[in-house]
Amino acid sequence: MGMRIKLSLFRRSIRWSLGVIFLAFFLFQVYVFIPVIHSPVDGYETRKGLVKSANVTRSWMEGDSDYHEIDLISTSGLKVEITVRIPSGNTTALPVAILLGGVGTGRDGCRIIPRIKNAICVSLSYPYYGKKHLDTLGFLKNIRAIQQTVMDTPPAMMLTLDYVLSQPYSDTQQVELLGVSFGSYFVSIPAVYNQKVTRIWMAHGAAEPHKSMGHNYARDSKFKFLSNIIAYWAGYAIGAQYVDPEKWVGRVSPRPVIMINAENDKTFPHSSVAALHNAAKQPKEIIWTKGVHIAPSRTEVVEQLTNIVLSRIEGDYLKRLSNHR
C-alpha cells in the first residue's frame, strides 16, 4: 500500500515538473516572439521620420578624401551614425554611394575603400546598442536590442538617403545603394521605398537569412541537425523573415540590380545565393569573381570589389558628364 502511494506521488510530481517546464518554455517563447509577431514593414516610414538634426562629431582629411562623422537624429527618435567621404577639393555634385557593410564594419565602411575620385561614399552603422560580442547567453540577453536593430536598419538607411540627397555634394541623378555581406539583406528595402535610388549593388550576399544562419552555425558543429534548428529559431526570433531580400529585390525593377558573388565564398549556401539571383528581375547583372568572402582584413578582396563597383559608378558618371558637354 505504501509503495503504491509513493509511486502515485512520484508520477504526480513528474507530471507537475513537466507541466512547469512546458509552461516556462511556452512563456519564454511568448516573451521572445511578441515583438516580431507583427511585420514592421508598415511602420518603416513612421520610424524613419524626418531629419531633426545632423551633428558633425568629427572631421578630418585622410589620403585623397575628407571625412565627416555625423549623427543623424530623426523626429521619431531614431539615431543613425554615418560617415561621409568626399574627394578632397571637390566642388561639384557627384554620384552618391550609400554603403551598408558587415556587422563589424559599420560607419567605417567607406574608410577601407582604397581609392575614390568621382563619387561620394556614405557608410552607416547598424542601429544596435546591445553587447558587441555575443555568445548563446549573450544573444538571449540582448534579444530585444537585436530585434530592434533588424526593425530599425531599413528606416536608418531611408533616413540616411533623405539627409544625403538634401546635400549640395549629391548628384541626385545617380544614387547607388551598396549592401555588402550582411548588408545585402537590407539594401533593397530602402530602394523600394525611395524611387530616387537609381541602382543597387548586392556584394557577397544571399537570400534566405534563416537558411544562411543555419549554414554558418552548423558548418563546424558536431550536431548539425540541432544547430540548424537553433539557427532557424534564432532567425525567426530576430525578425529576419521580414527583411529576406527574396521578398524585396524583385520590386526594385525596372531599376538595375547588380549582384557580385565569390566562387569560394562559404558564408552562404549555394541555394540561397541562387535564390537571390532568381528573385531579382530584369535589368539585373550577376558577376562571379575568384576568391573568398569579404572582410576588412582581406585587402585583395576589398580592392577587387572596389574596382568593380567604383569603375562602373565613376565610369557612368564621366560618360554622362561628357554627353552633356
Buried (B, 14 or more C-beta within 10 A) or exposed (E): EEEEEEEEEEEEEEEEEEEEEEEEEEEEEEEBBEBBEEEBBEEBEEBBBEBEEBEEEEEEEEEEBBBBBBBBBBEBEBBBBBBBBBBEEBEEBBBBBBBBBBEEBBBBBBBBBEEBEBBBBBBBBBBBEBEEEBEEEEBBEBBEBBBBBBBBBBBBBBBBBBBBBEBEBBBEEBBBBBBBBBBBBBBBBBBBBBEEBBBBBBBBBBBBBBBBBBBBBBEEBEEBEEBBBBBBBBBBBBBBBBBBBBBBBBBBEEBBBBBBBBEEBEBBBEEBBBBBBEBBEEEBBBBEBEBBBBBBEEEEBBBBBBEBBBEBBBEBBEEEEEEEE
